[in-house]
Amino acid sequence: MKPEFQAKFLQHLSKKKSQEEGFTLIELLVVIIIIGILAAIALPSLLGQVAKAKQAEAKNNTGAINRAQQAYYLEWQCFTSSLTDIGVGIKTASTNYAYKMEGVGAATCLTTVTSKATAIKPALRSYAGIVGTIVGNTETSEALTVAFACETNVPTTDAVATQNPGITDCPTGTKNLAAAK
């Protein structure tokens, strides 16, 4: 090849390279639109998972309180309305929930206890754990402890209604978590 032809060919290649660098405006807009569509689809799903993770705290704590109340009953033949007495190490409030217990019975010996996990943030559901006793064998009058957890049907910062003695299901506006599985 002649040197003049080689020089022109190299100049042509270098010009072509500099003209083809970068993306066009149309290409960038298409990419941005695709990212926007994907974000619109994924964001609601992500936010739902965040709420579920926060609600898992209340479910776990409600279950722990129920089990601790049953253990307390085995030792003392009554329930307590004190979180410190049952020794589960749950604070009365966290970032997402406030916990408290209400009981039915004598001040020193309760027969039914409702533990409430009331949502602090409006996007979360509230929970309740209900623990009581039923008569197992009528001949021996043995007492069996019964415990279940309830979840509000919709996200709310209102506490779950207090359970009446003798009722073995969740209050109105809630669902039994054991039955929901």
C-alpha angles and dihedrals in degrees: 000000000000115000092235091054091047092052092050091047092052091048090052092051093049092050091048091051094052092048094053098051120115133012129291121245091249092054091051092048092051091052092048091049092050091050090049092052092049091049092050090054098043102041099070090047091050093049090050091054091051091055091048091053092051091047090052087069092060094043092052094045093047090052091047091051091049092051092045091050090053090050090047090052091053090057102037104021091233140064130250134219094212122099090203093054093058091048102219096136096234117148120228090242138022132177091278108024144036115213128206139152131220125189144195121219138044115347092248098037120035123197098196129024131190116198113199129205102191116193115240094194118061096229093064132083122237124233140204133194117205122198127180144133135260129189109261106186113019092205094057096028090224115175120229120196117231122196133176138160128229131201126200113249093232134026109277141156090215118107119248112262116265114261120242116232114266096024113121100190138067121280122257114287093032137084129223108248093209091054092046094065 
